[in-house]
Amino acid sequence: MCRWLAYYGAPILMSDLLVTPEHNLIQQSLKANAPRTPTNGDGFGLGWYSKQPHPGLFRSIRPAWNDTNLQDLAGHIESPLFMAHVRATSLATIQETNCHPFRYKNWLFMHNGQIEGFQHMKRELLLKIDPKYFNNISGTTDSEIMFHLALTFGLENDVNDAISLMVQEVETTARKHGIAQCLWMTLAISDGNNLWAFRYGSNGKGPTLYISPDIDELVKLNPELKGHFGDFAVCIVSEPIGKHTELWRQIPEQSKVLVEDSSLLVSKFEI
């Protein structure tokens, strides 16, 4: 399992979330609370939106805790919408193109979890990807195939339907191979304007996912943050960060999140 963070709100330095808080994502790369994979040292990635038409991307196979370039970039890049991911690989090799986020035009996608038995169904899933997206695949992970399956199923037009169809396809293919429960995931997806997150598990137990306290609550506890994040900001994480981790709200099992136009909606994810 991996750890990730996604932010939507007023433009801030990425270091405000990746470096400054207690138990930040870089610290989680070395010592997360997740019992199965407390160390996430198989690479990291940043994806961010700016005035450019397509998001920026920086990925490395170095451990996040041991890369001074990461801290330097995070302290200079300001963005209203960004993602960060620290990786703990299961089957796929450690290489730059296997680090998250993955990008297609204005879209960013990152994943925590796995497809059980992926090695037995990889070819079948690959062949279901629309040829127009195929050359965008540069790595070997189940995560990247999930992204391109979702693109094939219409992610650019309807994110919720595309993710639902992607999950159905993976589950159906797994059953053909005698695997009853195969998929565990949290996803972060953005087109540069909106942010989506999903939590799902074949057995009803997906990886953990949390939403930050609202701005008023943060400012009440941390007066020095007044005005720093504007009137609305949301941070979604695999694992809470900062001083008051008990205030982060866990996203329920089998749920989806939509952040758009300074509003947040959590609802049931149905397939």
C-alpha positions as CSV (number, residue, x, y, z in Angstrom):
1,M,0.0,0.0,0.0
2,C,1.0,3.6,-0.6
3,R,0.2,7.0,1.0
4,W,-1.1,10.0,-0.9
5,L,-2.4,13.6,-0.5
6,A,-4.6,15.8,-2.8
7,Y,-5.3,19.5,-2.2
8,Y,-7.9,21.9,-3.6
9,G,-8.3,25.5,-2.5
10,A,-6.5,28.9,-2.6
11,P,-3.0,28.7,-4.1
12,I,-0.5,27.6,-1.5
13,L,3.1,26.3,-1.5
14,M,3.2,22.6,-1.7
15,S,5.6,22.6,1.2
16,D,2.7,23.9,3.4
17,L,1.3,20.4,3.4
18,L,4.2,18.2,2.3
19,V,6.9,19.5,4.5
20,T,5.7,21.8,7.3
21,P,3.0,19.8,9.2
22,E,3.7,17.1,11.8
23,H,3.5,13.6,10.3
24,N,3.5,15.0,6.8
25,L,3.6,12.9,3.7
26,I,7.4,12.9,3.5
27,Q,7.6,11.6,7.0
28,Q,4.9,9.0,6.2
29,S,7.2,7.8,3.4
30,L,9.6,6.6,6.1
31,K,7.1,5.8,9.0
32,A,3.4,5.7,8.2
33,N,0.8,4.4,10.6
34,A,-0.3,1.7,8.1
35,P,0.6,-1.6,9.8
36,R,1.2,-3.5,6.5
37,T,3.5,-1.0,4.8
38,P,4.9,1.6,7.3
39,T,7.7,2.4,4.9
40,N,6.9,3.8,1.4
41,G,10.3,4.2,-0.1
42,D,9.9,3.0,-3.6
43,G,9.6,6.4,-5.2
44,F,7.3,9.4,-5.1
45,G,5.6,11.9,-7.4
46,L,4.1,15.3,-7.5
47,G,1.4,16.6,-9.9
48,W,0.2,20.2,-9.9
49,Y,-1.9,22.7,-11.9
50,S,-0.8,26.2,-12.7
51,K,-1.3,28.7,-15.6
52,Q,0.0,26.1,-18.1
53,P,-2.6,24.1,-20.1
54,H,-1.4,20.8,-18.8
55,P,-0.4,19.8,-15.2
56,G,3.2,19.6,-14.1
57,L,4.7,16.3,-13.1
58,F,7.8,15.4,-11.1
59,R,8.5,11.7,-10.3
60,S,11.5,9.9,-8.9
61,I,12.5,6.5,-7.7
62,R,14.4,7.9,-4.7
63,P,12.8,7.7,-1.3
64,A,10.9,10.9,-0.6
65,W,12.6,11.4,2.8
66,N,16.0,11.4,1.1
67,D,15.4,13.7,-1.9
68,T,16.4,17.3,-1.3
69,N,15.1,18.3,-4.8
70,L,11.6,17.4,-3.6
71,Q,11.7,19.7,-0.6
72,D,13.2,22.5,-2.7
73,L,10.6,22.2,-5.4
74,A,7.8,22.0,-2.8
75,G,9.0,25.2,-1.2
76,H,8.9,27.1,-4.6
77,I,5.8,25.7,-6.4
78,E,2.5,27.4,-5.6
79,S,-0.7,25.7,-6.8
80,P,-4.4,25.7,-6.1
81,L,-4.7,22.0,-6.9
82,F,-2.0,19.4,-6.5
83,M,-1.4,15.8,-5.7
84,A,1.5,13.9,-4.0
85,H,2.2,10.2,-3.7
86,V,4.7,8.0,-1.9
87,R,5.0,4.5,-3.2
88,A,5.3,1.0,-1.7
89,T,5.4,-1.4,-4.6
90,S,3.9,-4.9,-4.5
91,L,4.7,-6.5,-7.9
92,A,5.6,-3.8,-10.4
93,T,9.3,-2.8,-10.6
94,I,10.8,0.3,-9.1
95,Q,11.1,2.7,-12.0
96,E,10.2,6.3,-12.6
97,T,7.3,5.6,-15.0
98,N,5.6,3.4,-12.3
99,C,5.5,6.4,-9.8
100,H,2.2,8.2,-9.4
101,P,0.5,10.5,-10.4
102,F,-0.2,9.4,-14.0
103,R,-1.1,12.0,-16.5
104,Y,-3.1,12.2,-19.7
105,K,-3.6,15.7,-21.2
106,N,-5.2,17.8,-18.4
107,W,-5.9,14.7,-16.2
108,L,-4.1,13.4,-13.2
109,F,-4.7,10.1,-11.5
110,M,-3.2,8.3,-8.5
111,H,-4.0,5.2,-6.6
112,N,-3.4,3.4,-3.3
113,G,-4.3,-0.3,-3.2
114,Q,-4.0,-3.3,-5.5
115,I,-5.5,-5.7,-8.0
116,E,-5.1,-9.2,-6.5
117,G,-3.9,-11.6,-9.1
118,F,-3.1,-8.8,-11.5
119,Q,-0.3,-10.8,-13.2
120,H,-2.9,-13.4,-14.3
121,M,-5.2,-10.8,-16.0
122,K,-2.9,-8.1,-17.1
123,R,-2.9,-9.0,-20.8
124,E,-6.7,-9.3,-20.9
125,L,-7.2,-5.9,-19.2
126,L,-4.6,-4.3,-21.5
127,L,-6.4,-5.4,-24.6
128,K,-9.6,-3.7,-23.4
129,I,-7.9,-0.3,-23.4
130,D,-8.9,1.9,-26.4
131,P,-5.9,2.2,-28.8
132,K,-6.0,6.0,-28.7
133,Y,-4.9,5.9,-25.1
134,F,-2.5,2.9,-25.4
135,N,0.6,4.9,-26.3
136,N,0.2,7.0,-23.1
137,I,1.0,3.9,-21.0
138,S,4.7,3.9,-20.1
139,G,4.8,1.8,-16.9
140,T,3.9,-1.7,-15.7
141,T,1.5,-1.1,-12.8
142,D,-2.1,-2.2,-12.2
143,S,-2.7,1.5,-11.3
144,E,-1.8,2.8,-14.7
145,I,-4.0,0.2,-16.4
146,M,-6.9,1.2,-14.1
147,F,-6.4,4.8,-15.2
148,H,-6.4,4.0,-18.9
149,L,-9.4,1.6,-18.5
150,A,-11.3,4.5,-16.9
151,L,-10.3,6.8,-19.8
152,T,-11.5,4.1,-22.2
153,F,-14.9,4.0,-20.4
154,G,-15.4,7.8,-20.7
155,L,-13.5,9.4,-17.8
156,E,-13.2,12.6,-19.8
157,N,-17.0,12.9,-19.9
158,D,-18.3,11.3,-16.7
159,V,-15.8,10.4,-14.0
160,N,-18.3,8.5,-11.7
161,D,-19.6,6.3,-14.5
162,A,-16.1,5.6,-15.9
163,I,-14.7,4.6,-12.5
164,S,-17.8,2.4,-11.9
165,L,-17.3,0.7,-15.3
166,M,-13.6,0.2,-14.7
167,V,-14.3,-1.5,-11.3
168,Q,-16.9,-3.7,-13.0
169,E,-14.4,-4.7,-15.7
170,V,-11.7,-5.6,-13.2
171,E,-14.0,-7.5,-11.0
172,T,-15.5,-9.4,-13.9
173,T,-12.1,-10.3,-15.3
174,A,-10.9,-11.5,-11.9
175,R,-13.9,-13.8,-11.5
176,K,-13.0,-15.4,-14.9
177,H,-9.7,-16.3,-13.3
178,G,-11.2,-17.7,-10.2
179,I,-10.5,-14.6,-8.0
180,A,-13.6,-13.7,-6.0
181,Q,-12.3,-10.5,-4.4
182,C,-9.6,-8.7,-6.3
183,L,-9.8,-4.9,-5.9
184,W,-8.8,-2.5,-3.2
185,M,-8.4,1.2,-4.0
186,T,-8.5,4.8,-3.0
187,L,-8.2,7.1,-6.0
188,A,-7.6,10.8,-6.6
189,I,-8.5,12.2,-10.0
190,S,-8.5,15.8,-11.3
191,D,-9.1,17.6,-14.6
192,G,-7.6,20.8,-13.2
193,N,-10.9,22.3,-12.2
194,N,-12.5,19.6,-10.0
195,L,-11.1,16.9,-7.7
196,W,-12.6,13.4,-7.2
197,A,-11.7,10.8,-4.7
198,F,-13.0,7.2,-4.4
199,R,-12.7,4.5,-1.6
200,Y,-13.6,1.0,-2.5
201,G,-12.8,-2.6,-1.6
202,S,-14.2,-5.8,-3.1
203,N,-14.8,-7.1,0.4
204,G,-16.2,-3.7,1.6
205,K,-13.0,-2.8,3.3
206,G,-11.0,-0.2,1.2
207,P,-7.8,1.5,2.2
208,T,-8.2,4.4,4.6
209,L,-9.1,7.9,3.3
210,Y,-9.6,11.1,5.3
211,I,-10.9,14.7,4.7
212,S,-9.4,17.7,6.5
213,P,-11.3,19.8,9.0
214,D,-13.1,22.8,7.6
215,I,-11.4,26.2,7.5
216,D,-13.2,27.7,10.5
217,E,-12.2,24.7,12.6
218,L,-8.6,24.9,11.5
219,V,-8.4,28.6,12.2
220,K,-10.0,28.2,15.6
221,L,-7.3,25.7,16.6
222,N,-4.5,27.4,14.6
223,P,-5.1,31.2,14.5
224,E,-1.9,31.7,12.6
225,L,-3.5,30.0,9.6
226,K,-6.2,32.7,9.2
227,G,-6.4,33.8,5.6
228,H,-3.7,31.4,4.6
229,F,-6.0,28.9,2.8
230,G,-8.7,31.4,1.8
231,D,-12.3,30.8,2.5
232,F,-12.4,27.2,1.3
233,A,-9.9,24.5,1.1
234,V,-9.9,20.7,1.2
235,C,-7.1,18.2,1.7
236,I,-7.8,14.5,1.2
237,V,-5.2,12.1,2.5
238,S,-4.5,8.4,3.1
239,E,-3.4,9.3,6.6
240,P,-4.0,12.5,8.6
241,I,-1.3,15.1,8.9
242,G,-0.7,18.0,11.3
243,K,-1.3,18.6,15.0
244,H,-4.9,17.7,15.3
245,T,-5.2,14.4,13.4
246,E,-8.2,13.4,15.5
247,L,-10.3,16.1,13.7
248,W,-9.8,14.6,10.2
249,R,-13.0,12.9,9.0
250,Q,-12.7,9.4,7.7
251,I,-14.4,8.9,4.3
252,P,-16.9,5.9,4.7
253,E,-16.3,2.6,2.9
254,Q,-17.6,2.4,-0.7
255,S,-17.8,6.2,-1.1
256,K,-16.9,8.9,-3.5
257,V,-16.0,12.6,-3.0
258,L,-16.4,15.5,-5.4
259,V,-14.8,18.9,-4.7
260,E,-16.0,21.6,-7.2
261,D,-16.8,25.3,-7.1
262,S,-15.8,25.6,-3.4
263,S,-18.1,22.8,-2.3
264,L,-17.6,19.3,-1.0
265,L,-19.9,16.3,-1.5
266,V,-19.4,12.8,-0.1
267,S,-21.8,10.2,-1.4
268,K,-22.1,6.4,-1.9
269,F,-20.1,4.8,-4.6
270,E,-22.2,2.3,-6.5
271,I,-21.1,-0.1,-9.2
